[in-house]
Amino acid sequence: MDLKNKPQKLQRRTARPVLKSDAASVVKQLEGVGKVINEIQVLPLSPLDEGLRFALYYNIYDHNALQPLSIRALPPIHIIVENGHVTLEGNVGNHTQKAIAGMQANTVSGVFSVTNNLQVEGSK
């Protein structure tokens, strides 16, 4: 990987504050990394949102079409919850899986809205 001492920007959201600093530390150690611009957003600590994350995970990955995705070391659907609003990020194998994940998320009690940003592998 040739980074040519260019600044590297980190952009994501996390519910775990320590991940923001840990990610920056790891990237800084990569050969060729110049400056690290850490724009990772730490989501507000909320027991309601944390409960929704667990309910969403089980509701999404319990569906027959999505169960095979749950056994991966890093499940491909990232569930982001901020004040009851849900965003699904990541990659799935087909449009059916994307639609099912969105529908399953919408059925969880306490969810105000769902934004389905899942990408289908191989689609542009």
C-alpha positions in Angstrom: 0.0 0.0 0.0 1.6 3.3 -1.1 0.1 6.1 1.0 2.9 8.6 0.0 2.7 10.5 3.3 -0.7 11.8 2.4 -3.2 12.7 5.1 -5.6 9.9 5.9 -9.1 10.8 6.9 -11.1 8.5 9.2 -14.9 8.9 8.9 -17.4 6.7 10.6 -19.7 6.6 13.6 -19.2 4.5 16.7 -21.0 3.8 20.0 -17.7 3.0 21.7 -15.6 6.1 22.5 -12.4 4.1 22.8 -12.7 3.0 19.1 -12.1 6.6 17.9 -8.7 6.9 19.5 -7.8 3.2 18.8 -8.5 3.6 15.1 -6.4 6.7 14.8 -3.5 5.0 16.7 -3.5 2.0 14.4 -3.6 4.1 11.2 -0.8 6.3 12.4 1.4 3.2 12.6 1.0 2.3 9.0 4.0 2.9 6.8 3.6 5.9 4.6 0.8 7.5 6.6 1.4 11.2 7.0 -1.2 13.0 9.1 -4.4 11.3 10.4 -7.5 13.4 10.4 -9.8 11.7 12.8 -13.4 12.6 12.0 -15.0 9.5 13.6 -18.2 10.6 15.4 -18.9 9.1 18.8 -22.6 8.6 19.2 -24.3 9.7 22.4 -24.4 7.1 25.2 -28.0 6.0 25.4 -29.4 2.9 27.1 -32.4 3.1 24.7 -30.1 3.1 21.6 -28.0 0.3 23.1 -31.2 -1.8 23.6 -32.3 -1.0 20.0 -28.9 -2.1 18.7 -29.3 -5.6 20.3 -32.9 -5.9 19.2 -32.1 -4.8 15.6 -29.2 -7.3 15.4 -31.3 -10.2 16.5 -34.3 -9.2 14.4 -32.1 -8.7 11.2 -29.8 -11.7 11.6 -32.6 -14.0 12.8 -34.3 -13.9 9.3 -33.5 -17.0 7.3 -32.2 -15.0 4.3 -29.7 -13.2 6.5 -28.6 -15.9 9.0 -25.6 -17.0 6.9 -24.2 -13.5 7.2 -24.3 -13.6 11.0 -21.6 -16.3 11.2 -18.9 -14.3 9.6 -16.1 -13.0 11.8 -17.4 -9.5 11.0 -21.1 -9.5 10.1 -21.4 -7.3 7.0 -24.5 -5.3 8.1 -23.4 -2.4 10.4 -26.2 -1.1 12.6 -25.9 2.5 13.6 -28.5 3.9 16.1 -28.6 7.5 17.1 -31.6 8.7 19.2 -33.8 6.0 17.8 -32.9 6.6 14.2 -31.3 3.7 12.5 -28.8 3.6 9.6 -27.8 0.3 8.0 -24.3 0.3 6.4 -22.2 -2.4 4.8 -22.5 -4.9 2.0 -24.9 -7.8 1.3 -25.0 -10.3 -1.5 -28.1 -9.3 -3.3 -31.0 -6.9 -3.5 -33.3 -9.3 -1.6 -31.0 -9.3 1.4 -30.9 -5.5 1.3 -34.7 -5.2 1.3 -35.2 -7.8 4.0 -32.7 -6.1 6.3 -34.5 -2.8 5.9 -37.9 -4.4 6.5 -36.7 -6.3 9.6 -35.2 -3.1 11.0 -38.5 -1.2 10.5 -40.4 -3.8 12.6 -38.4 -3.2 15.8 -40.4 -1.4 18.4 -38.8 2.0 19.4 -37.2 2.7 16.0 -38.2 6.1 14.6 -36.7 5.8 11.1 -34.5 3.5 9.1 -32.0 4.6 6.4 -30.9 1.6 4.4 -27.5 2.4 2.9 -26.6 -1.2 2.3 -24.6 -1.8 -0.9 -25.2 -4.9 -3.0 -21.8 -6.6 -3.8 -21.1 -6.3 -7.5 -23.6 -3.5 -8.1 -22.6 0.0 -8.9 
